Amino acid sequence: MIEHKFENNVAEICINRPEKKNALSHDMYYKLAELFDQYGHEPSCHAIIIYGANNTFTAGADLNDFKKARGEGDSAGVTFLRAISKAKAPVIAAVEGVAVGIGATMLQHCDFVYIGEETRLRMPFAALGLCPEGASTYLLQLAVKQKAARDWLLTARFFDAKEAYEAGLATKLVEKGTALEHARETAETLTQLPATSLHITKEMLNDWDKDNVQKAFDNEVAMFAKLLSSKDTQSQIDSTGKTRKS
């Protein structure tokens, strides 16, 4: 369900679970974390492209995963998010179709985001009785306009690709079906530059915020687990799940 290849000093990672709109399971999260740990720190890697099969980025997590109690420490999803946040190689996202939940929050950790014009995004945590993830409580207000960040996180509404681009979440708004093409063009440009200078430049850019990012991860992990164990949140998750099936 997670496909990957490494050619011409570029890693490509494809989320391929079309029957579930590329929703991510625990095993898929751990595989993604493994690949970002591997390629993200590979000295010869000039770029990592992440995209979804069938012109669909990812519908996020399976709601059934939220019906299980969480112990202390990182969940599978947070393990992946920390891995992508620490990658030294530039990360390029090609986003089409839908980007929900972690599909939207991971974009904060990508250096380039090309988004198809018909893509719809959502950060649904508040609607599920949960809190944000992926260091969103710190990073999102840096990545986009403050009011947009608060709007998306507090209302949990869908927003379109144009709004995401204009707020600053995406590098470029592109014609539907061409996001991967644009991502590959940027990766090709990066292969013409020394990998060492790319890695060092990215590390220097991230250095100013890395402590705050990891602190935000820690705070969100603790609060997410607390909310997940509440009856109100579980009732909201059950209600949402029934609505989706009807």
C-alpha positions as CSV (number, residue, x, y, z in Angstrom):
1,M,0.0,0.0,0.0
2,I,3.1,2.2,0.3
3,E,5.1,2.0,-2.9
4,H,8.5,3.6,-3.3
5,K,11.5,3.9,-5.6
6,F,14.8,5.7,-5.6
7,E,16.1,6.7,-9.0
8,N,18.4,9.5,-10.2
9,N,18.9,10.6,-6.6
10,V,15.2,11.2,-6.1
11,A,12.9,9.1,-3.9
12,E,9.2,8.8,-4.9
13,I,6.7,7.5,-2.3
14,C,3.2,6.7,-3.4
15,I,0.2,6.1,-1.1
16,N,-1.7,3.4,-2.9
17,R,-5.0,2.3,-1.2
18,P,-7.6,3.5,-3.7
19,E,-10.5,1.5,-2.2
20,K,-10.2,3.7,0.9
21,K,-9.2,6.9,-0.8
22,N,-5.7,6.2,0.2
23,A,-6.6,6.4,3.9
24,L,-3.6,5.5,6.1
25,S,-3.4,2.5,8.4
26,H,-1.0,2.0,11.3
27,D,1.3,-0.2,9.1
28,M,1.3,2.4,6.4
29,Y,2.3,5.1,8.9
30,Y,5.2,3.0,10.1
31,K,6.3,2.3,6.5
32,L,6.2,6.0,5.7
33,A,8.2,6.8,8.8
34,E,10.8,4.1,7.8
35,L,11.1,5.6,4.3
36,F,11.5,9.2,5.5
37,D,14.1,8.1,8.0
38,Q,15.9,6.3,5.2
39,Y,15.7,8.7,2.3
40,G,15.5,11.8,4.4
41,H,19.0,11.2,5.7
42,E,20.5,9.6,2.6
43,P,23.5,11.7,1.6
44,S,22.8,11.2,-2.1
45,C,19.1,12.0,-2.0
46,H,18.3,15.4,-3.5
47,A,14.5,15.2,-3.0
48,I,11.6,13.1,-1.8
49,I,8.3,13.2,-3.6
50,I,5.1,12.0,-1.8
51,Y,1.8,11.6,-3.7
52,G,-1.3,9.5,-3.8
53,A,-2.4,6.9,-6.4
54,N,-5.4,7.6,-8.7
55,N,-5.1,11.4,-8.3
56,T,-6.1,11.2,-4.6
57,F,-3.6,12.3,-2.0
58,T,-5.1,10.8,1.2
59,A,-8.4,10.8,3.1
60,G,-6.4,10.7,6.3
61,A,-6.7,8.2,9.1
62,D,-9.3,5.4,9.3
63,L,-11.8,6.5,12.0
64,N,-11.6,3.0,13.5
65,D,-8.1,3.8,14.6
66,F,-9.6,6.5,16.8
67,K,-11.7,4.0,18.7
68,K,-8.7,2.4,20.3
69,A,-7.2,3.8,23.5
70,R,-3.7,5.3,23.3
71,G,-1.0,4.8,25.8
72,E,1.9,7.2,26.4
73,G,4.2,8.1,23.6
74,D,3.7,8.7,19.9
75,S,1.0,7.1,17.8
76,A,1.9,5.5,14.5
77,G,0.7,8.7,12.7
78,V,2.9,11.0,14.9
79,T,5.9,8.7,14.4
80,F,5.5,9.4,10.7
81,L,5.0,13.1,11.1
82,R,8.1,13.4,13.3
83,A,10.0,11.5,10.6
84,I,8.9,13.8,7.8
85,S,9.6,16.9,10.0
86,K,13.2,15.8,10.5
87,A,14.0,14.8,6.9
88,K,17.1,16.6,5.7
89,A,16.4,16.1,2.0
90,P,13.8,18.5,0.5
91,V,10.3,17.1,0.5
92,I,7.8,17.7,-2.3
93,A,4.1,16.9,-2.1
94,A,1.9,16.4,-5.1
95,V,-1.6,16.9,-3.9
96,E,-4.7,15.9,-5.8
97,G,-8.3,15.0,-5.0
98,V,-8.6,15.2,-1.2
99,A,-6.1,15.9,1.6
100,V,-7.9,15.3,4.9
101,G,-6.5,15.2,8.5
102,I,-2.9,14.1,8.4
103,G,-3.1,14.5,4.6
104,A,-3.4,18.3,5.3
105,T,-1.2,18.6,8.3
106,M,1.8,16.8,6.8
107,L,1.9,19.6,4.1
108,Q,3.4,21.9,6.8
109,H,6.5,19.7,6.8
110,C,6.9,19.7,3.0
111,D,9.3,22.2,1.4
112,F,7.2,22.3,-1.9
113,V,3.5,21.7,-2.2
114,Y,1.9,21.5,-5.7
115,I,-1.8,21.3,-5.4
116,G,-4.4,20.4,-8.1
117,E,-7.0,23.1,-8.6
118,E,-9.9,20.8,-7.7
119,T,-8.4,19.5,-4.5
120,R,-10.4,19.8,-1.2
121,L,-8.7,19.9,2.2
122,R,-9.9,19.6,5.7
123,M,-8.5,19.5,9.3
124,P,-11.4,17.7,11.0
125,F,-10.0,17.3,14.5
126,A,-12.4,19.7,16.4
127,A,-15.4,18.1,14.7
128,L,-14.3,14.7,16.0
129,G,-13.8,16.0,19.5
130,L,-10.0,15.9,19.1
131,C,-7.2,18.5,19.0
132,P,-4.8,19.3,16.1
133,E,-1.8,17.1,15.3
134,G,1.5,17.4,13.4
135,A,2.7,20.5,15.3
136,S,-0.2,22.4,13.7
137,T,-0.8,24.4,16.9
138,Y,2.6,26.0,16.3
139,L,3.4,25.6,12.6
140,L,0.1,26.4,10.9
141,Q,0.1,30.0,12.0
142,L,3.6,30.4,10.7
143,A,2.8,28.7,7.4
144,V,-0.4,30.6,6.6
145,K,-2.3,33.7,7.7
146,Q,-3.2,33.5,11.4
147,K,-6.9,33.9,10.8
148,A,-6.9,31.2,8.1
149,A,-5.1,28.8,10.5
150,R,-7.7,29.5,13.3
151,D,-10.6,29.2,10.8
152,W,-9.5,25.8,9.5
153,L,-8.7,24.3,12.9
154,L,-11.6,25.7,14.8
155,T,-14.4,25.2,12.3
156,A,-13.0,21.9,10.8
157,R,-14.6,22.9,7.5
158,F,-13.5,21.8,4.0
159,F,-11.5,24.4,2.0
160,D,-10.4,24.4,-1.6
161,A,-7.1,24.4,-3.3
162,K,-7.3,28.1,-4.2
163,E,-7.9,29.1,-0.6
164,A,-5.0,26.8,0.5
165,Y,-2.7,28.4,-2.0
166,E,-3.7,32.0,-1.3
167,A,-3.2,31.5,2.4
168,G,0.3,30.1,1.8
169,L,-0.1,26.4,2.4
170,A,0.8,25.5,-1.2
171,T,3.7,26.5,-3.4
172,K,1.7,26.6,-6.6
173,L,-1.9,26.0,-7.7
174,V,-1.8,23.8,-10.8
175,E,-4.2,22.3,-13.3
176,K,-6.0,19.2,-12.1
177,G,-3.9,16.0,-12.7
178,T,-0.6,17.8,-13.1
179,A,0.7,18.1,-9.5
180,L,3.0,15.1,-9.8
181,E,4.4,16.4,-13.1
182,H,5.3,19.7,-11.3
183,A,6.7,17.9,-8.4
184,R,9.0,15.9,-10.7
185,E,10.1,19.0,-12.5
186,T,11.2,20.6,-9.2
187,A,12.9,17.4,-8.1
188,E,14.8,17.4,-11.4
189,T,15.9,21.0,-10.7
190,L,17.2,20.0,-7.3
191,T,19.2,17.1,-8.7
192,Q,21.3,19.7,-10.5
193,L,22.5,21.1,-7.2
194,P,24.8,19.6,-4.6
195,A,22.9,17.4,-2.2
196,T,25.1,18.5,0.7
197,S,24.2,22.1,0.3
198,L,20.5,21.3,-0.1
199,H,20.6,19.3,3.2
200,I,22.5,22.0,5.1
201,T,20.4,24.8,3.8
202,K,17.2,23.0,4.9
203,E,18.7,22.1,8.2
204,M,19.6,25.8,8.8
205,L,16.1,26.9,7.8
206,N,14.5,24.4,10.2
207,D,16.9,25.1,13.1
208,W,15.1,28.3,14.3
209,D,11.9,26.4,15.0
210,K,12.9,22.8,15.6
211,D,12.6,23.0,19.4
212,N,9.2,24.6,19.3
213,V,8.0,22.1,16.7
214,Q,8.9,19.1,18.8
215,K,7.4,20.8,21.9
216,A,4.1,21.2,19.9
217,F,4.2,17.6,18.9
218,D,4.6,16.6,22.6
219,N,1.8,18.8,23.8
220,E,-0.6,17.6,21.0
221,V,0.2,13.9,21.7
222,A,-0.7,14.2,25.3
223,M,-3.9,16.2,24.7
224,F,-4.9,14.0,21.8
225,A,-4.7,10.8,23.9
226,K,-6.6,12.5,26.7
227,L,-9.4,13.6,24.4
228,L,-9.5,10.2,22.7
229,S,-10.3,8.5,26.0
230,S,-13.3,10.7,26.7
231,K,-16.9,9.5,26.2
232,D,-17.9,12.7,24.4
233,T,-15.2,12.2,21.8
234,Q,-15.9,8.5,21.2
235,S,-19.6,9.4,20.8
236,Q,-18.7,12.1,18.3
237,I,-16.5,9.6,16.4
238,D,-19.2,7.0,16.3
239,S,-21.7,9.6,15.1
240,T,-19.4,10.7,12.3
241,G,-18.7,7.2,11.3
242,K,-22.4,6.4,10.9
243,T,-22.9,9.6,8.9
244,R,-20.2,8.6,6.5
245,K,-21.7,5.1,6.0
246,S,-25.3,6.4,5.4
